[in-house]
Amino acid sequence: MKTSVFQYIINTRTRKGAVYAVLIDPDRKSDGNLDQQVKSANNNGVDILLVGGSLMMDSRCHERVRRIKEQARMPVIFFPGALSQLNQHYDAMFFMSILSGRNPHYLIGEQVLAAPIVHDLGIETIPTGYLLFDGGKTTAVQFMSNTTPIPINQPDIAVAHVLAAQYLGMKLVYLEAGSGAQHSIPVETIRLIASESEVPLIVGGGIRTPEVAHDKITAGAAMVVTGTVLESKPDGGLMKAFADAVHISG
């Protein structure tokens, strides 16, 4: 039987110490370097491609996802920003609920609308709790979801949310500072959450150097995600440096 994408994530973490994911936003701004981004990911140790964004500005994103999937040599996971982005070209999706906010539409409303479509498409779902932190600037996801982020200096609040996600049966929890955040999730917060909970942690937002990525992993993150920092460096050198920093064993 084919290994599920979730099991691939678990196996990769076991084998390499952690998982390195690159986030690609398939909007019109990325069209010119999309093929180069995927080629670089194939050749520089990337384990997962996350595809999605908080806002897409044209109708060709589905075609771009198809291009990504055709070229990628690793699983392509839908990182949902809106129902309109859902299509058949993904290997799996993070079936996410924004647990840090209190907007019912993004706690359960959008998920109910998406569920029949996901069922028809047959996409593997990975239940994921999403926690948005205050990374020092108003992010697209904060604005679009109309949710209040968790204060970055309140780790006890974060722990309570992660435990709630665990008890709700989430398989992963995504700790997000937001695209282009001024501050990434503190290692002290990651370490505390990892010590108090059992669900694997994904960390993204504001991670600009391989050294910072390495610190997130050694603090207890199972997966690190980079995106914005790579957009101006398509040659893959920085991508490989991130992969080497994240893969702490194997």
N, C-alpha and C positions, 0 to 999 in steps of 0.2 A: 504494500500500500504506500502511496506517495506520502512523504513527510509533510505535515502541515507547516505553514509559515510560522505559526507560533512555536512549534517544536524546533524548527530551524533556528529561531531566535534563542531558545533555551540551549540548544546544542552548541551554537556559536559562542555563547557566553561561557559554557563549560570548556570549550576547546581553546578559546583565545583570551579568556579572562573577562571580556566585555565585548559589546557590539558597537560598531561605528556605522551611523546612518547619515546620509546626506539628504537634505530637503530641497526639492526642486519645485518651484512655483511655475506651473505651465501657462503663464499668461503671455501676452504679446511681447512683453519686454524681454522674455527669455528665448524667444523664437530663434534669434540669430545664433545663439551659442548652445542651444539645447543638445545637439548631437555631440559637441565637444564635452559638455558636462557628463553625459552618460559614458562616453569613451574614457574620460579620465577616471570615472568611478570604477569602470571595469578593470582598469590597469593599475589602480593604486590602493587596493585593499579595502574598499568600501563593502560592507556586508549587506546593507539595506538601502534602497532608495525610497524615501517618503515623497509622495507627490500630492500637492495641494496648496491651498492658500486661503486667506480670509476673504479675498476679493479677487475675482477674475474679470477682466475688462472686455472680453470679446467672446465669441461663440466657438472659437477653434480650439479650446482647451482639450476637448475629447480627442481630437486628431493628434495633438501634441502628446497626450498620454499614450496613445497607440504607438507613436514613434519611440517613446521612452521604453515601453514594454518590449517592442521588437528588438531593440538593441541591448537592453540590460542583461547582464549575466548573473544578476542577483534578484531576489524577490522585490517586487514593486508594490508598495503598500499605500493605500489611499489614506491621506491625512486630511480628514474632512473639514472644510470650512463652510460648505453649504450643500444642500441636496442637489442643486443643479450640476455639481461637479462629479456626481456619481456616474460611472459607466462600467462597461464590461472588461476594460483593459487592465484591471488590477489583479494581482495574485491574492490580495487580502486587503482588509481595511481595519483601521482602529475604529471600532464602534464606540465612539466617545460620548461621554457626558461631562459637561463643564460643572464639576462638583464644587468648585470654589465660588461659583456665582449662585445667585438666587433667582435667575431668570428661568421660569419654568419651560420656556420654549427650548432652551439649550440644555436643560436637565433631562427632559423627556419628550417634548413636543416634536422636535426635528427628528428624533430617533423613531418615533411612531410613524411619521411620514415616510421615512427611509426604509423601514423594515420590509414592507411588501416588495419594494424594488430590489432590495438586497436579496431577498428570498428568490425572486424570479431570475436574477443574474447568477445566483449560486456562488457569490463571493464569500470566501472565508472571513468570518468576523472574529476580531480579537477584542473582547470587552476591555475598555480602557478608561480609567478615571483621569480627567484633565484638570490640573490645578494651575491657574494663572497667578503669577506673582507680580508684584510691583517692581519692575526692572528699571524704574527711574524715568520712564516716558510713557505716554499714552500710546498703546500699540493698536494695530489694526484689529486684532482679535478682541481686545477690550472694547473698542468702539463698536464693532459690528455685533458683538454678543450682548452689549449693554450690561456687563457684569463688573463688579468691583474686585480687583485683584487682592490676593493675600499680601499683607505687609511683609516685606522681605526680612524684617527683623523680628518677626513673630513666629519662631519655629514651632511652638506648641500648637498654634492654630493649624499649621501645615501637618503636623503629626496626626491631629484629630481627623483631618480630612482624609489622609492616606489610610488610616485605620478604618474609617467608614467605607472607603473604596474596597478595602480588603474584605470586610465583612459583607459587603454587597456582592462579592464574588468577582470583582474585577481581576483580570489576569495581569494587567500592567497599570502603572500610574505614571502619567507624563507630568513632570514638573517643568513649567514653562515660564520663562521671564519675558518672552515676546521677541519677535523678529527685530533685530537691531537694538536690543535692550542695552541700556547703559551699564547695567549691573547684572551679572549672571547669578544663579542660585548659589548662595554661600555654601562652602564645603561643610561648615558646621551644621547647617540645616540638613544637608544630605546625609551626613553621618548620623545625626539624631534620628531622622526618619528611618534610615536603614536598620538602626539598632532596635527600633520599636515596632517594626512591621516586617512582613514576610514577602509582600508583593514586589516584583522587580520594578526598579525605578528607571524611567527615561528622563534625561535632563537635556534641555535645549534653551536657546536664547542667550545672546550676549557672550558666547564662547568664541573668543577671537584668536587664541593661541593654543598650540598643542599642549603646552605645559598646563594651561587651565583645564583642558579636557582631561588630561592625565589625573589631575587633582580630583576631578569629579568622580572618576572611576575608583580611585583609591579610597575615596570617602564612602563608596557604597553604591554608586550608580551602576546599573546593568547595561545601559546604552547611553551614548552621547550623540546628539544631533547637531550638525552645523549646516548653515545655509547661506546667510547673507555674506559672511566673511569670505566665501569662496567665489562670489559672483564676479569679482574683478581679477581673479587669478585662475584662468581656465586651463593652465598647463598641467595641473595635477600635482605639482610639487608640494604645495601646502596640504592638499588632500592626503597624500601619502604620509606626511608628517603627522597629521591628525590620526590616521589609521595606526601608525606605529605607536603613538602615545596612548591610544585607547586599548590596544591589544597588549595587555600586560602579562600574558602568558602564552605558551604555545609557540 
